[in-house]
Amino acid sequence: MIPQDGKVNFKGWKTPRILSSKSYYKFTNQAGLDSVSDECMYHFSWSDWIGLPPRVSMPSNFSSYKEYTDTLHGRYSPVEIWKRIHDNVNISVNLLADTIGRKWLPSMTSFLKKGVDYDKFKINYNYKNVIGEDLNIRDLEGYSYSIESTGRGHNMFRFNRKDEPYYVSTEAEIYFIDKEYITIKEANKWDNRNFDFDEIGIFQPSHVPPLTSDVISLVARVDNIDKKEIRLKLKPDKRIGYSKGTPNMSMGQKALSFIKKILKI
């Protein structure tokens, strides 16, 4: 996290880094057959692009009242709905209502301009202990979003058949466990991934609601996967191994291989 006060000089990361994570995937085809995994070669979910919101000024009336509601209308429907109860502020944003809503997610602007077909794109921010006229990241307690789209803006090799559309639905809730400022020395150490992952545990805050039954079922299915048994059942590719000699190599290739072994390169 970085200071939000413009009078403070600092060096370091401009955005927080993800140091550790766990993912559970479920893929379903048109026939209703599904498969689960905790590994995927792609940044599949939209969650990988949703960052933290920038510093935003509240509507002028919010600083005068302890309880207040304000609605900012877009071209077709409300784009921002603001609610304040004492020092707690909630904002609901509909990015499809108007382009002005994109200020909340500058990292998503390129996808919205590329013509990705979105059916739904809503995000909710919850702030606590708000003081002053601006919303700062340090006051952000958590946020949630719901996104439905056809495609995802990038091709995913060998994920689906050529020219076959796929539908992406993302429902996410993000909660902050703890916030702290670290030194530049610590940041450099973490930036090089030079830390013990066991020291960076994933803990569930006490205020987080329980997981839904379908999520619990997904986690259980993934945890019960016997990866060792799956690897043992795979037939080895005979083309990447050989028992004697070096087949299909010219004399020049054999000489080059011999020199590399001697020079250990």
C-alpha positions in Angstrom: 0.0 0.0 0.0 1.2 3.5 -0.7 0.4 6.8 1.1 -2.5 8.7 -0.4 -1.4 12.1 1.0 0.0 14.1 -1.9 2.4 15.9 0.5 4.3 12.7 1.3 7.3 11.7 -0.8 7.8 8.0 -1.3 9.4 5.4 -3.5 8.1 1.9 -4.2 5.3 0.0 -5.8 2.4 1.9 -7.3 0.0 -1.0 -6.8 -0.2 -3.9 -4.3 1.3 -7.2 -5.4 -0.2 -10.7 -5.0 2.3 -12.7 -3.0 0.2 -15.9 -2.6 -3.1 -17.2 -3.9 -5.3 -20.3 -4.3 -7.6 -20.9 -7.2 -10.3 -23.5 -7.8 -11.7 -23.9 -11.4 -14.7 -25.6 -12.8 -15.2 -25.9 -16.6 -18.5 -27.1 -18.1 -19.3 -27.9 -21.7 -22.5 -27.6 -23.6 -23.5 -31.2 -22.7 -23.3 -30.4 -19.0 -20.2 -32.4 -18.4 -17.7 -30.7 -16.1 -14.1 -31.0 -14.8 -12.4 -29.3 -11.9 -8.8 -28.3 -11.1 -6.6 -25.9 -9.1 -4.3 -25.3 -12.1 -4.9 -23.4 -15.3 -2.3 -22.0 -17.8 -4.4 -18.9 -18.3 -5.5 -15.9 -16.3 -9.0 -17.2 -16.8 -11.1 -15.1 -14.4 -11.7 -11.4 -14.8 -10.4 -11.1 -11.2 -6.9 -11.0 -12.6 -7.5 -7.6 -14.1 -9.7 -6.0 -11.4 -7.4 -3.8 -9.4 -7.9 -1.3 -6.6 -9.9 1.8 -7.2 -8.2 5.2 -7.6 -8.6 8.1 -5.1 -12.2 9.5 -5.7 -13.9 12.6 -4.4 -17.3 12.1 -2.8 -20.3 14.1 -3.8 -20.4 17.5 -2.1 -23.4 16.7 0.1 -21.7 13.7 1.6 -19.5 15.7 3.8 -22.5 17.6 5.3 -24.7 14.7 6.3 -24.2 11.6 8.4 -26.8 9.7 6.4 -27.2 10.4 2.7 -27.9 8.8 -0.7 -27.1 10.1 -4.1 -27.5 8.7 -7.6 -25.5 9.6 -10.7 -27.5 8.8 -13.8 -25.8 7.6 -16.9 -27.1 7.5 -20.5 -29.4 4.6 -20.0 -29.5 3.8 -16.2 -27.9 4.8 -12.9 -24.1 4.5 -13.2 -23.2 5.2 -9.6 -25.3 4.9 -6.4 -23.8 6.4 -3.3 -24.9 5.6 0.2 -23.5 6.9 3.5 -24.3 5.9 7.0 -22.1 7.9 9.4 -18.4 7.0 8.5 -19.4 4.1 6.2 -19.7 4.6 2.5 -20.9 2.2 -0.1 -20.8 2.8 -3.9 -22.5 0.6 -6.5 -21.1 1.1 -10.0 -22.6 -0.1 -13.3 -19.9 0.2 -15.9 -22.3 -0.6 -18.8 -24.6 2.4 -18.0 -22.1 5.1 -19.1 -18.4 5.5 -19.9 -17.9 7.8 -16.9 -18.0 4.6 -14.7 -14.7 3.5 -16.2 -12.8 5.8 -13.9 -13.2 3.2 -11.2 -11.4 0.5 -13.2 -8.8 2.1 -15.4 -7.2 -1.3 -15.9 -10.3 -2.6 -17.7 -10.6 0.3 -20.2 -8.8 -1.6 -23.0 -11.2 -4.5 -22.7 -14.2 -2.2 -22.7 -12.9 -0.5 -25.9 -12.1 -3.7 -27.7 -15.8 -4.5 -28.1 -16.0 -7.5 -25.7 -19.7 -8.4 -25.4 -20.6 -7.8 -21.8 -24.1 -8.7 -20.5 -23.3 -7.5 -17.0 -20.6 -5.5 -15.3 -21.3 -4.3 -11.8 -19.0 -3.6 -8.8 -19.6 -2.5 -5.2 -17.1 -0.8 -2.9 -17.3 -0.7 0.9 -15.4 2.0 2.8 -15.2 2.4 6.6 -13.9 5.1 8.9 -14.2 7.7 6.1 -12.9 11.1 7.1 -12.8 14.1 4.7 -14.1 14.5 1.2 -12.1 11.8 -0.6 -12.2 8.0 -0.6 -8.7 6.5 0.0 -7.5 3.0 -0.5 -6.6 2.9 3.2 -10.3 3.2 4.0 -11.4 0.4 1.6 -12.7 -2.6 3.6 -13.6 -4.8 0.6 -15.4 -5.0 -2.7 -17.4 -7.4 -4.8 -18.3 -7.6 -8.5 -20.4 -9.5 -11.0 -19.3 -9.8 -14.6 -20.9 -11.8 -17.5 -19.3 -11.7 -20.9 -19.0 -13.7 -24.1 -15.3 -14.2 -24.5 -12.6 -12.6 -22.5 -10.7 -10.3 -24.8 -7.8 -12.7 -25.3 -7.5 -15.9 -27.2 -6.9 -19.0 -25.1 -4.9 -21.6 -27.0 -6.4 -25.1 -27.0 -9.1 -24.0 -24.5 -12.0 -24.1 -27.0 -12.5 -25.1 -30.6 -11.7 -22.6 -33.3 -14.4 -20.0 -33.7 -16.4 -21.6 -30.8 -17.6 -18.9 -28.4 -17.4 -19.3 -24.7 -19.2 -17.6 -21.8 -17.4 -16.2 -18.8 -19.2 -15.6 -15.5 -17.3 -14.1 -12.6 -18.8 -13.6 -9.1 -16.1 -12.3 -6.6 -15.9 -11.0 -3.1 -12.6 -9.4 -1.9 -11.9 -8.7 1.8 -8.8 -7.1 3.3 -7.3 -9.0 6.2 -4.6 -6.5 7.1 -2.8 -3.4 5.8 0.6 -2.2 6.7 3.4 -0.1 5.2 6.7 -1.9 4.6 10.2 -0.5 4.0 11.9 -0.2 0.6 14.3 -3.0 1.7 11.4 -5.3 2.4 9.7 -4.4 -0.8 12.8 -5.2 -2.8 13.1 -8.6 -1.1 9.5 -9.4 -1.8 9.7 -8.1 -5.4 12.3 -10.8 -6.1 10.1 -13.4 -4.6 12.8 -13.9 -1.9 10.5 -14.9 1.0 9.1 -17.9 2.7 5.6 -18.7 1.4 4.8 -20.3 4.7 5.1 -17.0 6.4 2.5 -15.5 4.1 -0.5 -17.5 5.0 -4.0 -17.1 3.7 -6.3 -16.4 6.6 -10.1 -15.9 6.6 -11.2 -12.7 8.4 -13.9 -13.2 11.1 -16.3 -10.8 9.3 -16.3 -12.9 6.0 -19.6 -14.7 5.4 -19.6 -18.5 5.0 -18.9 -20.0 1.6 -21.9 -21.2 -0.5 -22.6 -24.9 -0.8 -21.6 -25.0 -4.5 -18.2 -23.4 -3.6 -17.7 -25.8 -0.7 -18.4 -28.7 -3.1 -16.0 -27.4 -5.7 -13.2 -27.1 -3.1 -13.8 -30.6 -1.8 -13.7 -32.0 -5.4 -10.4 -30.3 -6.1 -8.8 -31.3 -2.8 -9.7 -35.0 -3.5 -7.8 -35.1 -6.8 -5.0 -37.6 -6.6 -2.4 -35.9 -8.8 0.1 -38.6 -8.3 -2.2 -41.3 -9.6 -3.0 -39.2 -12.6 0.6 -38.7 -13.5 1.3 -42.5 -13.2 -1.5 -43.2 -15.6 0.0 -41.0 -18.3 1.8 -42.9 -21.0 5.3 -41.5 -21.5 6.1 -40.0 -24.9 8.8 -42.3 -26.4 10.1 -39.5 -28.6 11.6 -37.5 -25.7 13.7 -40.4 -24.4 16.1 -43.1 -25.7 18.0 -46.0 -24.2 21.2 -46.1 -26.2 23.2 -43.6 -28.3 21.9 -40.4 -29.8 19.5 -41.2 -32.6 19.0 -39.0 -35.7 21.9 -36.8 -35.0 24.5 -35.8 -37.7 28.2 -36.0 -36.9 28.3 -32.2 -36.5 25.5 -32.3 -34.0 27.2 -35.1 -32.1 30.5 -33.1 -32.0 28.6 -29.9 -30.9 26.9 -31.9 -28.1 30.3 -33.4 -27.0 31.9 -29.9 -26.8 28.9 -28.6 -24.8 29.4 -31.4 -22.3 33.1 -30.7 -21.9 32.5 -26.9 -21.5 29.5 -27.5 -19.3 27.2 -25.2 -21.3 
